[in-house]
Amino acid sequence: MLTQPIIRGLIGKWTMALSEFTFQYVAQKSVKGEALADFLAHHPAQGQEEELEVEIGMARMEKNYWTMYFDGSSTETRSGAGVVIESPQGQRWQFAFQLDFKCTNNQAKYEAFIIGLEILKEMKATRVLVYGDSQLNELHLKGSDGLLLLCPSAEDIKVIMTESHKGICGAHQSGVKMRWLVRRHGYYWPTILKNCIEYAKGCIKCQIYGPIQRGPAEALHPVTKPWPFRGWAVDIIDKIHPAASNQHTWILVATDYFTKWVEAESYRSISSTQVVRFFENHIVHRFGIPETIKADNDPIFASTETQEYAERIGIKLVHSTPYYPQSNGQAEASN
């Protein structure tokens, strides 16, 4: 995986995930029998202690926690669960239950675990050591990339979002970027995107030092038109060199949003009066009164004469914002 360029499948995903780290492969040398014997002598196996009390000199140490063993099984006909509870004083209780619903082996083990916890709660147990062959202490979810993602608790979620947003490696990212980072580090919960967006919006430093939107507060103007000749985009083509034979150097262009039909006329010079005459002859008289005409903030489009003409016949004259002139893209495409 570290030497071959595999970029497909599960190995390729792991290779991409580990690419940010620097690994060096070191071959294992031969291990002699004496080394294994020394290792086993220094690391003896730890078995379960049967004695509950250990005397060390005059002091006496007692086990101060409860112990629970659980297991469950399921067959085609019935399912069952078993629980063994041991008190700190060494008393044992054995419980067996028959489940009256169909379930898998894992579900039966979950039921045994929950029943055991309920019994311990009634016994006022505060410290419990649980033994079982299922990893119930952590819940994992398999992601779309085939990797297991850990589902943390509510307290761990706050720590994870804090570290990913403003921790040592945090860069005060946005909520969507935070979600990507959290998943990148192997965590997931159902409301991850919502929580990350809310956390990023509530960050005080992001509010103080973040970029300020200085554009005017104005409603957006949708350009989707459901039928022909309802909305037009108007623009002026810059002065042409050399001039035409009739000395015309300016072109006024109008484009219908629905059909992409183009109307154009050339001029020696353009004024507000000529713009009004163009609207009337090339748009209104030919295709009817449109709902909107969109133009940039050129003075001839924003003049009083043009505004009064549009209001008089019922046309909504919309201007693209100076911060984003590309919004009048239909006219620019025609140009």
Buried (B, 14 or more C-beta within 10 A) or exposed (E): EEEEEEEEEEEEBBBEEEEEEEEEEEEEEEEEEEEEEEEEEEEEEEEEEEEEEEEEEEEEEEBEEBBBBBBBBBEEEEBBBBBBBBBBEEEEEEBEBEBEEEBEBEBBBBBBBBBBBEBBEEEEBEEBEBEBEBEBEEEEEEEEEEBEBBBBEEEEBEEBBEBBBBEEEBEBBBBEBBBBBBBEEEBBBEEBBEBBBEBBEEBEEBEEEEEEEEEEEEEEBEBEBEEBBBBBBBBBBEEEEEEEEEEBBBBBBBBBBBEEBEBBBBBEEBEBEBBBEBBEEBBBEEBEEBBBBBBBEBEBBBBEEBEEBBEEEEBEBBBBBEEEBEBBEBBBEBB
